[in-house]
Every structure is written in C-alpha cells, then in structure tokens.
Amino acid sequence: MVIQKIKEHDVLSKFIEDTCCENNVCITFDADISLESYIIIKVDDFYKSLKLGSTPRSVDCLILRQCANGDYGLILVELKKARKSKRISKTQIEEKFENTLNDFMTRFKDVFPEKYKEIKLYLISKIKRDRTLTLEYLMNKQIKFNNKVLGIRPEMNHFVIKNC
C-alpha cells in the first residue's frame, strides 16, 4: 500500500500531518473518508528543512488518498488567509503548484503512484467569490502533469474534500 510506504519513508514520514491548516485556513474531509485512506504531507516544510538559502516555493499540503475502488487521488492545496484576491500573487501561486508537481513529485517518484484517478489543485482562502482577474487567471492556468492538463480551483475556507 502506497500510504503505508510513505508513512515508513525515511524522509517523507517527517512531514506527515493530521490536518491541512495554516493561519486558520483549513480544508476538511467528508465523513465517509476514513483516516486510513489518506495522508497529508506538508510540502513547504520539506523544502524549508533543506535549508537552501532560497527555499523553492511549494504548496502547503499534498494529500494522497486511496479511492473506494483502490485507485489513488492526488490533491495539492495552497492555503491563504487573504480576504481579497489582490493580496494574492498569481505568479507565486502558479510557481508553488508547478514546483510541487515538477520537483517534489519527481524527487519521490519511486514512492508515489504512477497513475491517478483524479488530480486536483486547490487555492483555499477567505475570498468570497470575487471573480477577479487573479482568480480567473489561476482557474484558466494550464499546468501539465502526468499527461493531464490541470487548473487551480479557488475555494472557500473549510472546503470539504469528497471521496474519489
């Protein structure tokens, strides 16, 4: 099982968390998702631990979950306490997702599954759906990973992750 392999991994096991929260901005899980079926890795903590001087930007949480049919789903989450989209740098957000997919996932490709039933990218904030150019840009940004083209979905604080 991939989740157990991550829990036992020399490096990744140090960055496993029980929640995906920062600055009172959080995601939650649907009640039908068992604790054993997912794992949360704090990707930004991994990069900070490298003490590179210039820490690469990365998302706050990588969530790997096992779907009911045995497939895997990958969710990347960036948490922002911003209430207005003008306080969000679209280039920094874009860079965080791209670095996580293209560097972090490559570094640990031997641990993560090769295929996913679904891959979702979320920007979770306190912004109340003010469809500004920043949010529209991020939603329409095309990030390529694993032969898929992905967009970043803005959602409100306490967004609920559903089963895959």
N, C-alpha and C positions, 0 to 999 in steps of 0.2 A: 504494500500500500504506500502510495506516494506521501501521504500526510505523515505517516509514521517515519518514513525515511527522512523527512525534513526535521521532525522532532529530534531525531538522533544525529543529525548532521553536525559536524564539528563547528561550523561557522554559523549556519542559519539558525540553529537552535538557540543561540544567544539573543536573537532578535524577534522571538515569538512573543506576542502579546495576547491578552484575553479580549481586549477591546480595540476598536479603531476610533479614537477620540483625541482631540487636541484643542485647547482653548475653548472648551465647552461646545465644540462642534463634533458631532458623532454620527456614526451610522449604527443601525440596529439590524437584527436578523429576525425574519419571520419565525413564529413559534414552531412551525413544522420543520425547521432546520436544526438538527441535533448538533451539539457542541463537538462531537467526534467527527462530523462530516466536513469541517472546515478548519483552516489555520490562518492566522493573521501574522504577517511578517512586517515589521517596521523597517522599511527600506531606507528611509532617511537616517535612521540610527546606525544601520550598517555602514553607510558612506561616512558618517561622522566618525565612526570608530577607526576608519583607515588613517585619519589624521594627515590628510594630504596637503594641507595648507589651503588649497582651493577645493572645497568639497563640491563634488558634482551635484547638481540639483536632481532630486528624485521625489517620487510621490511619498505620501505619509504611510500608506498601507497597501500591501499586496495581500489579497485574500485568495487562497486556493480552496476550492470546495469540491467535494465529490457529489455529483448529482445522483438522483434516485436510481438511474439506470446504470450507474458505475462510471459514466464519463466524468470529465472534470470541467469546471468552470473557473475562469480567471477574472478577478476584479481588481482594478487598480483604483485607489481612492486618494484624492488630494483634498485636504480639509483646510478651509479658510474661514476666519472669523469675520470677514468683510460683510458689510450690510449693503454695499453698493459696488457694482461691477467696476466702476472707475478705479477702485482700490486694488484691482487685480491686474497683474501684468500678464497679458496673453502669451507673450513670448516665453516668460518664465514657466508658466503652466505647461505650455507645449513642450518645453525643454525637459521638464520633470517627467512627463509621460514617455517621451522619446528615450531619455536616458535609462529609465527603468526597463523599458521593453528591449532596447538595443544593447545595453551594457549589463545591467543586473541579471536579466533573464539569460543572457549569453554566458555570463560567468558561471551560472549554476544550471546550465542546460542539462547536465547529467542527472540532476535531481528532479527537475520539473517534467511534466508530461510533454510529449511532442505535439499532441493534438488536444484541442479543447472543444467542448460542445458549444461554449459561448465565451466571448471575451468582452468585458465591459469596462469603460473608463468613466469615472465619475469625479466631478468637482462639486464637493459638498460645502455649502456656505449658508449664511443667513440672508442672502439676497432673495428678495421677494419677487421673483419672476419679472424683472425689469428688462426684458429682451433688448438689451443694448447691443451695440456693435461688438463689444468684447465677448459677450456670451454667444452671440450669433457666430462670431469668428471661430470660437472654440468648438461649437457644435458642428460646424462645417469643415473644420480642420481634418484632413485625412492623414491618419497615422497608419503606416503599414507594419503589420506584424503577423508572422505565421500564415502568410498567404491570405490575409484578411485586411480590409481597409476599415479602420475604426475612427469613430468620432468621440469627442468628450461630451458627456451629458451633464449639464448643470442640474443639481437637485438641492432641495432644502435640507437644513439641519435635521437630524434624526431620520434620514431616509431609511427605509426598510428594504433590506436585501431579501429577495424572494428566492424560492428554490428553483434550481435549473432543471 
